[in-house]
Amino acid sequence: MPHPSGRTGFTLIELMVAVMVFTIGVLATMGSAAVVMTMMGGSQRRTVASTVAEARFERLRAESCAAHKPGTATTRGVRESWDVVPLARADDVTVFLTYAGNGGRVVSQTYRTYIPC
């Protein structure tokens, strides 16, 4: 709708509404980015923990079954303990992992496999 004086452009109210909408969008994007970064940090710690467990299984596979013993260790900031249950033709190995999660909470994970003898 043309302005009576013949000028075109935006009113002050329209500009203020546009700035508010833009600000809300930027704040929402920043909030989402923070959540994504937190999730990525948690994923990284879970990846390190699973790598520690897999490395423990590989070390036990490299040993003879007679050498398989339960134990504990701390590797890359992950506390691991493992239990070995001898079976007829394999060992049942369970690795328990504990590490710091998001917000300082403690996360525990358990991995289990059978190692043929």
Rosetta blueprint (number, residue, H / E / L):
1 M L
2 P L
3 H L
4 P L
5 S L
6 G L
7 R L
8 T L
9 G L
10 F L
11 T L
12 L H
13 I H
14 E H
15 L H
16 M H
17 V H
18 A H
19 V H
20 M H
21 V H
22 F H
23 T H
24 I H
25 G H
26 V H
27 L H
28 A H
29 T H
30 M H
31 G H
32 S H
33 A H
34 A H
35 V H
36 V H
37 M H
38 T H
39 M H
40 M H
41 G H
42 G H
43 S H
44 Q H
45 R H
46 R H
47 T H
48 V H
49 A H
50 S H
51 T H
52 V H
53 A H
54 E H
55 A H
56 R H
57 F H
58 E H
59 R H
60 L H
61 R H
62 A H
63 E L
64 S L
65 C H
66 A H
67 A H
68 H L
69 K L
70 P L
71 G E
72 T E
73 A E
74 T E
75 T E
76 R L
77 G L
78 V E
79 R E
80 E E
81 S E
82 W E
83 D E
84 V E
85 V E
86 P E
87 L L
88 A L
89 R L
90 A E
91 D E
92 D E
93 V E
94 T E
95 V E
96 F E
97 L E
98 T E
99 Y E
100 A E
101 G L
102 N H
103 G H
104 G H
105 R L
106 V E
107 V E
108 S E
109 Q E
110 T E
111 Y E
112 R E
113 T E
114 Y E
115 I E
116 P E
117 C L
